[in-house]
């Protein structure tokens, strides 16, 4: 079975933990997009691992992992990460492969990335890791792939500094290189887990362009970056947090700020927002949810769960079931809220209630969230072993989301550790 795990928000949804959890039943884990700009945190007991390039399943000693064709590989970051794992007792020998079609990040791309974003009138807020420049070079057909390291004519075209940088890595990268399509064909009877980076709302085509990543971070990217046909993908899981976060610039309609919510298509469900408490709520969620970038350390922007955006992610990814994370962050709150529509003032000066996720950045920047309130449950969810042990209020929140998105929530995470994961339905079942 081929199972895809993709982000259903702006990244940082907890995909790393979920992939790590699901990997116990997989034989191969394939990362299909992104580069060292991604960050996954895995917690196993008292041990915590921060991964950027290596797929999360590497922590299991019997799993193979592949850095797929849709990725861009920074050799320095890659071998630093492998050395870290070795120092911490994780033997990766013979278990980490790189698609020969993956592109390589060169040091000068990193500098160009930083300079270009700083020169923009409105910076994107990139991680400055050279990811966007590498994808640009790829699209311009001027990039260099793992497969090209043995192509003398191509190497001769590179600048002297590029060749000097690559020289110490050529043999090690070549030894890890595979033809991904044929490798997966030979393992077609295995359970294969395809791991995405970032999230749908940062996808180059589907996201809030231009405030997006440069790769295919939606589920469709698994077919291309995974070197496998779309009809061979059996199931798509979409991971989302119980609230919303975003790193960098770009629209964020449900971000904690002063908002006014008066009337809607579901007016009886909407209550006024307590604006005076939003700063405190943001700080509470940021600290309780550890909402700081794994790669950059930047504090994440926080907001209410945006159900309009989540439903859009379900539609555009053909998500079969959702995975909810960080629900336990809400354990101590008396009341929680979620965005069920946007209020946008049009050019005619009139307010319009929008229940669909628009492509227009101007519209998203102008959007104010229409909020629905839910009762808090005031109980430590991490102590629950099954969904049936959840308090009624937590179930009501979950089941409202299912109805709104018309997509079941089959997994709920209530903590960072592997064991703090509630399975409502086996994700490996077709």
N, C-alpha and C positions, 0 to 999 in steps of 0.2 A: 504494500500500500504506500502511496505517495501523499504525504500530509504537509500542507503549507501553513506556516504560522506568520501572520503579517500584522503590522501595527494598524490600528483603526483610528488613531488620533494623530498628534504631531510628534510621534516618537516618544521614547521614554515610558512606554506603557507597562513595562515589565516583561517584555518578550524573552529576555535572557533567562529569567527564572523559569518561565513556562517551557521554553525549549529544553532547558536542563532537565526539568521534571519529565517531559515527554520522551526525552532521549533514552531513558532506561529501556523503552520498548522498541527502539529503533536500532538499526545496524549502522546506518550512515546518516550523517547530518551535513547538509549542504547550505552554506551561506550564499545567497544569490545576488546581493547588491551591497553598495556602499563601500566604505573603507574604514580607516582609523578614526573617522569622525564619529563613528558609532561607539556606544559604550554599554556593556551589559554587566550587571553585578549579580554574582551567584553567591548565595549564602548556604553553607552546609555546616550545621552546628555552630561552632565558634570560628569557623574559617570563612573568610570572604575573599572572592576573586573578582577582579575587574578585568574584563576582556573587551577588546576593541576590534580585532580582526579574526581571531580564532573562534569558530562556532562553539556555542555553549556546551555541546555534548562532549567536549574533549575531557571533561572531568571524570567520565566513565572510562575505565582502563581498556575496555574491549570494543570501543567505538571508533569508526573511521570518520574523519571530518574533511570537508572539501571547501576551499575558498573558491567560489564559483566564477564563471566567465563574466558575470555582470559586476564583479568587484574591481576595485582599484587598490593595488597593493603597495604599501610603503615598506620596503625591505627592512629599514631600520626599526620601524615599529613592530614588524612581524617577528624578527629574531629577538628583539627585546622581550616580547611577550612570551615567546617560546622559552627563553632563558628564565623568565620569572616562574613559569610553570615547572621547569626542571628543578629550580632552587626550592620549590615548595613540594617536591616529591611526586609531581605528575609526569609520568613517562610518556612522551609523545612520539617516541621513535617509531617510524613506519606507519603512523596513524594520521598524519597531516599531509594533505595533498592540495596542490594549486592547479586550477584549470590553466592549460597552456594558452587559453584565449583571454585570460585576465590581463588588465593593463597595469603598468607600473607607475607609481608616483615618484617623480624626481625632485630633488631638493629645491631646484629653482622654481618649480611649480608652487611650492609652499610660499615662497617670497612673493611671487606674482599674485597669488591668492590674497594675501594680506594687503598688498598695495592696491589691487583692483577694488577690493571691497571698501577700503578707506577712501578711495577716490570717488566712489559713487555719491551722488547727491543724497540718496537715501540708502545707506548700507543695508545689505541683506542680513548681516550678523552671522557670517560663516564661522566655522571653528578654526579657520586658518590652517587647515591641514593639507591644502593643495588638492582636495578632492574635486572641486568644481573645475579647476584648471585641467586636471587629468582627463575628466570626462569631455571637456571642450577640445582638448587635443585629440581625443579618441574620435569625436564627431568630425573634426577637421581632417582626419586621417593622417595625423602627424604623431600619433602616440606610439608607444612601444609596449609590446605584449611579452609575456613570459616566453612564448614560442619564438619571439624574434631574437632572443639572447644568443642563439646559435646561427643567426643570419648575418654573415660578415658585412654584406653591402648595407644592410640597415644600420648596423652598429657603427659603420664608418660615417653614416650621415649625422650621427649625434655630435653634439658639441663635446669638446675635450673634457669639460667638467662632468658631463653626464657619463661618459665612458669611465672616467676615473672613479666616479661614485659606484657604478655598477660592478666594476671588476671584482671586488671581494665577495660579491653575492651571486655571481653567475653560476658557479658550480652548485651551490646549495639550493638555489631556486630551481635549477634544471633537474636536480635529483628529486625534488618534490613535485615536479610537473607531471600532469596526466592529461590525456585526451578525455575530457569529462564525459562527453556523449557516449563513448564506447565503454568507459569505466562503469557508468550507470546501466548501460545495456547489459553488461556482464553480471550486474548485481540486481537485475530487474525483479527478482523474486524476494528481494530484501524489503524490510520496512525502512523507508527513506523519509527523513524529516527535512523540509526546506525552510530555512530561517531567513526572514527579512530583516532589513535595517531601517531605521527611521520609521515613518508611518505614512498612511495614505494621504494625509493632508500636507505632506512634504514631498509627495510624488511629483516628478517633473511635469506630467501631463494632467494629473487629477487634483493636485494640491493647489495651495494659495499662491500661484505664480505671480510675481517672480520670487516670492519669499518661500522658496522650496529648496530641496536638495537637488543634486544634478543627476541622480540615478532613478531607476524604476523601483520605488519602494512599495508599490502595490503588489497584490497577489499575482498579477499577470507577469511581473518580473521573474517569478519562479520558473516560468516556462522558458524564458530567454536566458536569464542568468544561470539557470539550473541546467541548461542544455538538455531539456526534456520537452517533448511536445505537450501543448496545453491539454489534450485529451487524456494524457497519462497522469494528470493531477487529480487525485481522487477526492480531496476534501480541503476546505480552507477554513482555518480558525482565525478569528480577528481578536486581537488583544486590546483591551481598553482599561483605563483607570476609572475608579468610581467618581472621580472629578477630572478636570482637564488641566494640562500644563503645556507650556510652549517655551522653547529656548530661542533667543534671537528675535529679530524684528518680524513684523507681519501682523495681519489682522487676527483678532482673538475676541470674538463677540461676547463670550461668557466670562471674560477676565474679571477678576474682582476689582471693582471700582464703583463710583457712584452711578447707580442705575435707577431708573424709574419703571415700574411695571404696573400699568393701569389698563385693565381690560384686554381681552384677546379672544381668539376663537374658542377658547376654553376658559372663559372669564371666571367661572366658579372655582377653578382650580388655582388661580393666581393670587398671590398675596403681595403686599408692598414689601420692598427690600429694606432691611435695616442697614442703611448705608454706613452708619457710625461704627458698625462692627466688622466691616469688610476688611479693613487693614489688619485687625487682630486675627480674623479668620484666615487670611492669606498667610500670615506669619505662622499660625498654628499648623496649617497644612504643609507648608514648606519644611518646617522643622520635624513634624511628626512623620511625614512621608519621605523625608530625606531628599527633598527636591532640589538637588544640586547636580549639575552635569557630571557624569562619570569621566568624560573626556576633558572638559574644560574647567569644571568646578564652578561654572556660573550658576547663580540661583535661577531657578526656573520660574517663569511667570505662571501664576496659578489662577484657576477659575472654577466656576460651576461645571458640572458635567454637561456637555453640549450634545443633546440628543438629536438635534437637527444634523449636525456634522456626523455623528455616529451612524445615523440611519443612511446618510449618503455613503459612508464607507462600506456599510453592508451591501448596498446596491452595486457599487462600482467594483467591489472585490468578489462578488458572488459568495459572500461569507455564509458558510453552512451553520456555524455556531460561534458564539462569542465566549471570550475568556475575560472575566472581570478580576482586576487586581486592586490592591490597596483599599479594599472595602473597610478594613479594620481601622483605617485612619479616621473614620467617622464615628468610632465607638463611643466617644465621650460627648458628642453633640446632642443637644435637645431637639434640634431641627436641622434638616438639610434641604437643599434646593437643587433643582436641575432645570436647564434651559430647554423649553419645548417648542419655541418659535422665536423669530426675530421681529423686532419692531423697527422699521426703516422709514424715514421721512423722504418721500420722493421729490422729484423736481417740481411737482405740482404743489408742494408744501403740505401735503396730506400724509398722515401716518398710514403705513401698510403693514399688515401682519404677514410675514413670510415664513412658510413652513418647509421650504426647500433650501438647500445650500447653494448660494449663488457663486458664479465664477468671478463676478466683478469685485475687485479689491475695494473700490470706492463704496460699494454696497455693504461689504463686510465691515469696513471701517466705521460706517455709519450705523451699523446694526446694534440694537440694544436687546438684551435677552428678555424674553418673556419667561418667567420662572414659575415652577410648580413646587410647592412645599411638601415635604414628607416628614413624618414623625421620626425622631431618632430612636435608637434601640437601647442606648446606655448599658451596653453589655460587651464584655471582651470576647470578640468573635474568634480570636486565635485559640480559644479553648474548645471550640466546636470541632468534632471529628467528622460529622456528617451534615448535610444540608438540613435535615429534619431537626437538628439541634439549634438552628438559627432562630433568633427571636422573630416574632411575626412582623415587626416593622422592617427588619432587614429583608425579609422575604417579599414584602410589599414593594419595596424599592426595586429589587431585582426583577420582579415579575412585571412591574410597570415598564421597565426598560425593554423587556422582551416583547411586550405588546406593542410598544411604540415603534421599535425597530423591526418587528415581525421576524425576529431571529432569536432562537433559544440561547440562553447562557448556560453552557454545559460545565464550565469550570469556574470556581471562585477562589481567589487567593486571599488569605486573611493574615499574611505575614511573609517575611522574607525567606524563611527556611523552607526547604523542599516539603517537609511534612505538613506545613501549614497551607495545604492545597486541598480543596474540596472538589471531588469529581462527581458530578451529577449524572453524566453519561460518558461512557468510554469514547474518547476522541479517535481512537484507532478503528472504531467500527464504522463501516461504510453506511 
